[in-house]
Amino acid sequence: MNSQHLTGFGFGEYHSAPVGGSHLRIDPAAPGKFDCVNIYTLAEMDRRLRTNLIARSKRGKREMFFKCYRSSSIASQFARGIEPSAIAASWTAEVARFKGERSQYLLC
């Protein structure tokens, strides 16, 4: 994951008998893009496990995932082999629209 060069995010191995996994470090000054980290992480897990975790998940978990991302299109994007960077880039206009709408409500 570190090879993706996601500014402000670092990844490492986690080991604690009898389990292992990964841990994520987030710099408090990270420029954002927190939604993108999830996409890169999911793509890396799919690559390492040689599977499609969305397709393998139980229906309820898939539905919750789609609800969080407000669309099920991400499943077909992964199935078609679209890179995480292209998926994240496709959100640019929506993110800009959202930031514009919420800007008037920010306290800082």
PyMOL commands that place a pseudoatom at each C-alpha (Angstrom):
pseudoatom trace, name=CA, resn=MET, resi=1, chain=A, elem=C, hetatm=0, pos=[0.000, 0.000, 0.000]
pseudoatom trace, name=CA, resn=ASN, resi=2, chain=A, elem=C, hetatm=0, pos=[2.864, 2.400, 0.645]
pseudoatom trace, name=CA, resn=SER, resi=3, chain=A, elem=C, hetatm=0, pos=[3.756, 2.121, -3.043]
pseudoatom trace, name=CA, resn=GLN, resi=4, chain=A, elem=C, hetatm=0, pos=[0.505, 3.949, -3.861]
pseudoatom trace, name=CA, resn=HIS, resi=5, chain=A, elem=C, hetatm=0, pos=[2.008, 7.148, -2.384]
pseudoatom trace, name=CA, resn=LEU, resi=6, chain=A, elem=C, hetatm=0, pos=[-1.172, 8.301, -0.684]
pseudoatom trace, name=CA, resn=THR, resi=7, chain=A, elem=C, hetatm=0, pos=[-0.028, 11.554, 0.914]
pseudoatom trace, name=CA, resn=GLY, resi=8, chain=A, elem=C, hetatm=0, pos=[-0.490, 11.547, 4.669]
pseudoatom trace, name=CA, resn=PHE, resi=9, chain=A, elem=C, hetatm=0, pos=[-1.192, 7.821, 4.960]
pseudoatom trace, name=CA, resn=GLY, resi=10, chain=A, elem=C, hetatm=0, pos=[1.210, 5.057, 5.956]
pseudoatom trace, name=CA, resn=PHE, resi=11, chain=A, elem=C, hetatm=0, pos=[0.660, 1.341, 6.114]
pseudoatom trace, name=CA, resn=GLY, resi=12, chain=A, elem=C, hetatm=0, pos=[2.477, -1.366, 8.023]
pseudoatom trace, name=CA, resn=GLU, resi=13, chain=A, elem=C, hetatm=0, pos=[2.243, -4.947, 9.099]
pseudoatom trace, name=CA, resn=TYR, resi=14, chain=A, elem=C, hetatm=0, pos=[0.573, -5.834, 12.368]
pseudoatom trace, name=CA, resn=HIS, resi=15, chain=A, elem=C, hetatm=0, pos=[1.468, -8.954, 14.323]
pseudoatom trace, name=CA, resn=SER, resi=16, chain=A, elem=C, hetatm=0, pos=[-0.027, -10.075, 17.579]
pseudoatom trace, name=CA, resn=ALA, resi=17, chain=A, elem=C, hetatm=0, pos=[-0.183, -13.805, 18.225]
pseudoatom trace, name=CA, resn=PRO, resi=18, chain=A, elem=C, hetatm=0, pos=[-2.208, -15.554, 16.943]
pseudoatom trace, name=CA, resn=VAL, resi=19, chain=A, elem=C, hetatm=0, pos=[-3.383, -12.949, 14.382]
pseudoatom trace, name=CA, resn=GLY, resi=20, chain=A, elem=C, hetatm=0, pos=[-1.779, -10.563, 11.972]
pseudoatom trace, name=CA, resn=GLY, resi=21, chain=A, elem=C, hetatm=0, pos=[-2.868, -7.926, 9.552]
pseudoatom trace, name=CA, resn=SER, resi=22, chain=A, elem=C, hetatm=0, pos=[-2.189, -4.321, 8.668]
pseudoatom trace, name=CA, resn=HIS, resi=23, chain=A, elem=C, hetatm=0, pos=[-2.309, -1.025, 10.447]
pseudoatom trace, name=CA, resn=LEU, resi=24, chain=A, elem=C, hetatm=0, pos=[-2.952, 2.409, 9.021]
pseudoatom trace, name=CA, resn=ARG, resi=25, chain=A, elem=C, hetatm=0, pos=[-1.226, 5.596, 10.163]
pseudoatom trace, name=CA, resn=ILE, resi=26, chain=A, elem=C, hetatm=0, pos=[-2.894, 8.903, 9.287]
pseudoatom trace, name=CA, resn=ASP, resi=27, chain=A, elem=C, hetatm=0, pos=[-0.992, 12.164, 9.527]
pseudoatom trace, name=CA, resn=PRO, resi=28, chain=A, elem=C, hetatm=0, pos=[-3.233, 14.800, 11.176]
pseudoatom trace, name=CA, resn=ALA, resi=29, chain=A, elem=C, hetatm=0, pos=[-2.222, 17.144, 8.343]
pseudoatom trace, name=CA, resn=ALA, resi=30, chain=A, elem=C, hetatm=0, pos=[-3.247, 14.642, 5.639]
pseudoatom trace, name=CA, resn=PRO, resi=31, chain=A, elem=C, hetatm=0, pos=[-4.895, 16.492, 2.751]
pseudoatom trace, name=CA, resn=GLY, resi=32, chain=A, elem=C, hetatm=0, pos=[-8.036, 14.371, 2.936]
pseudoatom trace, name=CA, resn=LYS, resi=33, chain=A, elem=C, hetatm=0, pos=[-9.046, 11.739, 0.406]
pseudoatom trace, name=CA, resn=PHE, resi=34, chain=A, elem=C, hetatm=0, pos=[-10.084, 9.392, 3.211]
pseudoatom trace, name=CA, resn=ASP, resi=35, chain=A, elem=C, hetatm=0, pos=[-12.673, 7.761, 0.942]
pseudoatom trace, name=CA, resn=CYS, resi=36, chain=A, elem=C, hetatm=0, pos=[-9.935, 6.898, -1.538]
pseudoatom trace, name=CA, resn=VAL, resi=37, chain=A, elem=C, hetatm=0, pos=[-7.927, 5.001, 1.078]
pseudoatom trace, name=CA, resn=ASN, resi=38, chain=A, elem=C, hetatm=0, pos=[-10.753, 2.489, 1.395]
pseudoatom trace, name=CA, resn=ILE, resi=39, chain=A, elem=C, hetatm=0, pos=[-10.830, 1.906, -2.357]
pseudoatom trace, name=CA, resn=TYR, resi=40, chain=A, elem=C, hetatm=0, pos=[-7.065, 1.396, -2.554]
pseudoatom trace, name=CA, resn=THR, resi=41, chain=A, elem=C, hetatm=0, pos=[-7.181, -0.936, 0.452]
pseudoatom trace, name=CA, resn=LEU, resi=42, chain=A, elem=C, hetatm=0, pos=[-10.002, -3.012, -1.018]
pseudoatom trace, name=CA, resn=ALA, resi=43, chain=A, elem=C, hetatm=0, pos=[-8.184, -3.259, -4.360]
pseudoatom trace, name=CA, resn=GLU, resi=44, chain=A, elem=C, hetatm=0, pos=[-4.980, -4.359, -2.624]
pseudoatom trace, name=CA, resn=MET, resi=45, chain=A, elem=C, hetatm=0, pos=[-6.810, -7.010, -0.591]
pseudoatom trace, name=CA, resn=ASP, resi=46, chain=A, elem=C, hetatm=0, pos=[-8.441, -8.302, -3.779]
pseudoatom trace, name=CA, resn=ARG, resi=47, chain=A, elem=C, hetatm=0, pos=[-5.031, -8.432, -5.467]
pseudoatom trace, name=CA, resn=ARG, resi=48, chain=A, elem=C, hetatm=0, pos=[-3.296, -10.181, -2.582]
pseudoatom trace, name=CA, resn=LEU, resi=49, chain=A, elem=C, hetatm=0, pos=[-6.109, -12.678, -2.011]
pseudoatom trace, name=CA, resn=ARG, resi=50, chain=A, elem=C, hetatm=0, pos=[-6.750, -13.130, -5.751]
pseudoatom trace, name=CA, resn=THR, resi=51, chain=A, elem=C, hetatm=0, pos=[-10.471, -12.684, -5.297]
pseudoatom trace, name=CA, resn=ASN, resi=52, chain=A, elem=C, hetatm=0, pos=[-13.249, -10.108, -5.419]
pseudoatom trace, name=CA, resn=LEU, resi=53, chain=A, elem=C, hetatm=0, pos=[-14.203, -9.394, -1.815]
pseudoatom trace, name=CA, resn=ILE, resi=54, chain=A, elem=C, hetatm=0, pos=[-17.362, -7.522, -2.764]
pseudoatom trace, name=CA, resn=ALA, resi=55, chain=A, elem=C, hetatm=0, pos=[-18.649, -10.482, -4.781]
pseudoatom trace, name=CA, resn=ARG, resi=56, chain=A, elem=C, hetatm=0, pos=[-17.681, -12.935, -2.024]
pseudoatom trace, name=CA, resn=SER, resi=57, chain=A, elem=C, hetatm=0, pos=[-19.368, -10.968, 0.756]
pseudoatom trace, name=CA, resn=LYS, resi=58, chain=A, elem=C, hetatm=0, pos=[-22.761, -11.904, 2.115]
pseudoatom trace, name=CA, resn=ARG, resi=59, chain=A, elem=C, hetatm=0, pos=[-25.687, -9.935, 0.749]
pseudoatom trace, name=CA, resn=GLY, resi=60, chain=A, elem=C, hetatm=0, pos=[-26.210, -7.868, 3.912]
pseudoatom trace, name=CA, resn=LYS, resi=61, chain=A, elem=C, hetatm=0, pos=[-22.579, -6.768, 4.034]
pseudoatom trace, name=CA, resn=ARG, resi=62, chain=A, elem=C, hetatm=0, pos=[-22.607, -5.890, 0.323]
pseudoatom trace, name=CA, resn=GLU, resi=63, chain=A, elem=C, hetatm=0, pos=[-25.757, -3.828, 0.780]
pseudoatom trace, name=CA, resn=MET, resi=64, chain=A, elem=C, hetatm=0, pos=[-24.222, -1.940, 3.715]
pseudoatom trace, name=CA, resn=PHE, resi=65, chain=A, elem=C, hetatm=0, pos=[-21.068, -1.277, 1.684]
pseudoatom trace, name=CA, resn=PHE, resi=66, chain=A, elem=C, hetatm=0, pos=[-23.139, 0.043, -1.242]
pseudoatom trace, name=CA, resn=LYS, resi=67, chain=A, elem=C, hetatm=0, pos=[-25.189, 2.166, 1.142]
pseudoatom trace, name=CA, resn=CYS, resi=68, chain=A, elem=C, hetatm=0, pos=[-22.033, 3.762, 2.557]
pseudoatom trace, name=CA, resn=TYR, resi=69, chain=A, elem=C, hetatm=0, pos=[-20.751, 4.521, -0.950]
pseudoatom trace, name=CA, resn=ARG, resi=70, chain=A, elem=C, hetatm=0, pos=[-24.232, 5.556, -2.143]
pseudoatom trace, name=CA, resn=SER, resi=71, chain=A, elem=C, hetatm=0, pos=[-23.982, 3.260, -5.158]
pseudoatom trace, name=CA, resn=SER, resi=72, chain=A, elem=C, hetatm=0, pos=[-23.467, -0.330, -6.189]
pseudoatom trace, name=CA, resn=SER, resi=73, chain=A, elem=C, hetatm=0, pos=[-21.510, 0.749, -9.280]
pseudoatom trace, name=CA, resn=ILE, resi=74, chain=A, elem=C, hetatm=0, pos=[-18.244, 0.275, -7.432]
pseudoatom trace, name=CA, resn=ALA, resi=75, chain=A, elem=C, hetatm=0, pos=[-18.784, -3.493, -7.608]
pseudoatom trace, name=CA, resn=SER, resi=76, chain=A, elem=C, hetatm=0, pos=[-18.938, -3.466, -11.397]
pseudoatom trace, name=CA, resn=GLN, resi=77, chain=A, elem=C, hetatm=0, pos=[-15.950, -1.118, -11.566]
pseudoatom trace, name=CA, resn=PHE, resi=78, chain=A, elem=C, hetatm=0, pos=[-13.871, -3.580, -9.541]
pseudoatom trace, name=CA, resn=ALA, resi=79, chain=A, elem=C, hetatm=0, pos=[-15.179, -6.510, -11.589]
pseudoatom trace, name=CA, resn=ARG, resi=80, chain=A, elem=C, hetatm=0, pos=[-14.107, -4.725, -14.798]
pseudoatom trace, name=CA, resn=GLY, resi=81, chain=A, elem=C, hetatm=0, pos=[-10.626, -4.172, -13.366]
pseudoatom trace, name=CA, resn=ILE, resi=82, chain=A, elem=C, hetatm=0, pos=[-10.825, -0.391, -13.135]
pseudoatom trace, name=CA, resn=GLU, resi=83, chain=A, elem=C, hetatm=0, pos=[-7.897, 0.956, -11.116]
pseudoatom trace, name=CA, resn=PRO, resi=84, chain=A, elem=C, hetatm=0, pos=[-8.565, 2.597, -7.722]
pseudoatom trace, name=CA, resn=SER, resi=85, chain=A, elem=C, hetatm=0, pos=[-7.072, 5.873, -8.991]
pseudoatom trace, name=CA, resn=ALA, resi=86, chain=A, elem=C, hetatm=0, pos=[-9.627, 5.991, -11.836]
pseudoatom trace, name=CA, resn=ILE, resi=87, chain=A, elem=C, hetatm=0, pos=[-12.496, 5.183, -9.457]
pseudoatom trace, name=CA, resn=ALA, resi=88, chain=A, elem=C, hetatm=0, pos=[-11.399, 7.929, -7.065]
pseudoatom trace, name=CA, resn=ALA, resi=89, chain=A, elem=C, hetatm=0, pos=[-10.874, 10.387, -9.930]
pseudoatom trace, name=CA, resn=SER, resi=90, chain=A, elem=C, hetatm=0, pos=[-14.443, 9.777, -11.092]
pseudoatom trace, name=CA, resn=TRP, resi=91, chain=A, elem=C, hetatm=0, pos=[-15.645, 11.250, -7.796]
pseudoatom trace, name=CA, resn=THR, resi=92, chain=A, elem=C, hetatm=0, pos=[-13.899, 14.624, -8.286]
pseudoatom trace, name=CA, resn=ALA, resi=93, chain=A, elem=C, hetatm=0, pos=[-16.940, 16.547, -9.501]
pseudoatom trace, name=CA, resn=GLU, resi=94, chain=A, elem=C, hetatm=0, pos=[-19.204, 15.128, -6.776]
pseudoatom trace, name=CA, resn=VAL, resi=95, chain=A, elem=C, hetatm=0, pos=[-16.646, 15.911, -4.053]
pseudoatom trace, name=CA, resn=ALA, resi=96, chain=A, elem=C, hetatm=0, pos=[-16.256, 19.480, -5.353]
pseudoatom trace, name=CA, resn=ARG, resi=97, chain=A, elem=C, hetatm=0, pos=[-20.042, 19.928, -5.394]
pseudoatom trace, name=CA, resn=PHE, resi=98, chain=A, elem=C, hetatm=0, pos=[-20.326, 18.612, -1.832]
pseudoatom trace, name=CA, resn=LYS, resi=99, chain=A, elem=C, hetatm=0, pos=[-17.505, 20.856, -0.569]
pseudoatom trace, name=CA, resn=GLY, resi=100, chain=A, elem=C, hetatm=0, pos=[-19.191, 23.847, -2.167]
pseudoatom trace, name=CA, resn=GLU, resi=101, chain=A, elem=C, hetatm=0, pos=[-22.504, 23.062, -0.519]
pseudoatom trace, name=CA, resn=ARG, resi=102, chain=A, elem=C, hetatm=0, pos=[-21.049, 22.562, 2.941]
pseudoatom trace, name=CA, resn=SER, resi=103, chain=A, elem=C, hetatm=0, pos=[-18.595, 25.491, 2.847]
pseudoatom trace, name=CA, resn=GLN, resi=104, chain=A, elem=C, hetatm=0, pos=[-21.184, 27.932, 4.141]
pseudoatom trace, name=CA, resn=TYR, resi=105, chain=A, elem=C, hetatm=0, pos=[-21.668, 25.783, 7.242]
pseudoatom trace, name=CA, resn=LEU, resi=106, chain=A, elem=C, hetatm=0, pos=[-18.006, 25.386, 8.281]
pseudoatom trace, name=CA, resn=LEU, resi=107, chain=A, elem=C, hetatm=0, pos=[-16.993, 26.964, 11.573]
pseudoatom trace, name=CA, resn=CYS, resi=108, chain=A, elem=C, hetatm=0, pos=[-13.374, 27.666, 10.614]
for i in range(1, 108): cmd.bond("trace and resi %d" % i, "trace and resi %d" % (i + 1))
show_as sticks, trace
zoom trace
